[in-house]
Amino acid sequence: MRRKIVIAIALMGALTLATTPAIAKPKPTLAEIEAAKAAEAAKKAAADAAAKKLAAANQTLRQLTAKANAARALYLKAQQELKVATAQANAAAKHAAETAQAVQEAHKTIGKMAANAYIMGGSLSDIQPLLSANGPQEIVDQLSTLNTLGARNSTALARFKAAEVVARAAKRAADAARAAQAAATEKVAAAKKVADDAQALQQKEVNKLQAVQNKLMKELANAKNVRVTLEQQRQLALLEESQANTAANTINQAKVWPDLGFKGRSTVRTTESQRLAAVAFAKKQVQARKPYVWGTQGPNTFDCSGLVFASYRAAGLNWPNWDRLNSALYAGYTYHVPLTALQPGDLLFYSYKGTISTIHHITIYAGNGMMWEANSKSTGLLYSSIYSVKGLMPFGGRV
């Protein structure tokens, strides 16, 4: 007896933690369970094969990550080069502008020299070579003429030469800086494109792998759930079947057992309208004269606990508030009410020893001392007196 109680409690805990899809067949056979195990093994093999592909793909992801990191490093370096080139171009442009201003001032000085020579009545022949020179270099080549103009004018022309030389150098520097700036900008754009492309490839690969992984894990979990559910349903059906067979061969069963104070749930999960809906569903199945088959819960065949489960599921109870159990487990899964306070829709329990662990049959109270039940293979589904089966427990279970 102690072993059966432990089994019942363990099964209740397992079924409370896992959903149980409806299976409209007799209790699962060993062949069905083996087939479910084979299906689960096949899914696991597929998952293992995919894991190898995932490992290879992860290696590709690591390579793409390295490529993206390298490209981003180049991008940062090119940005720095662009910053330096831009600063150099700006400085060269400023310097060119300053030297151009110096050249312009030198030209003014030479013009003023010519004007002074004319005003003073002198001859322009002394500075004519300067005025007709083709550039600063030719002016420098005529230093003998510079010596005749005096120190002041010689200094002005020297400044003119220096400014012209500096201006040319500044222009070359500015041109070179602009070229470097353009090259750096192009390099930045190319490096950024490489980084962006690598990142896009990486993200695409990650998304693909995640989708494959999710699909495989879901399929494997479903296969495992089917296998576990079949095993649990078979264990529940065999336990209930064994208890019913034992009850049929047990003598001295009481018509109604004394109240030993067994407790069930502390709350009720249903409304009166739901309980009446469950009664109506059970009535419809009985009146349709549907057959009794161990381990089934409809839509075409039922056993006793299967009829109870299907009736309340039809009334709107679903997981996690309602699950497929057996007669003994439902006794601990409902709110206990005395037989004198029964209402239509309450559950009735039958035991061959007056204990929870020896409950072997469950029915739905119809009212006026009558019940709807899936009785046995020989009699099928019935509308009968609640006292027509021996071993009535002294309480009902309100869902």
Beta strands, then each sheet from edge to edge (+ up, - down):
strand 1: 335-338
strand 2: 347-351
strand 3: 359-367
strand 4: 370-376
strand 5: 380-385
strand 6: 392-398
sheet 1: 1+ 6- 2+ 3- 4+ 5-
end
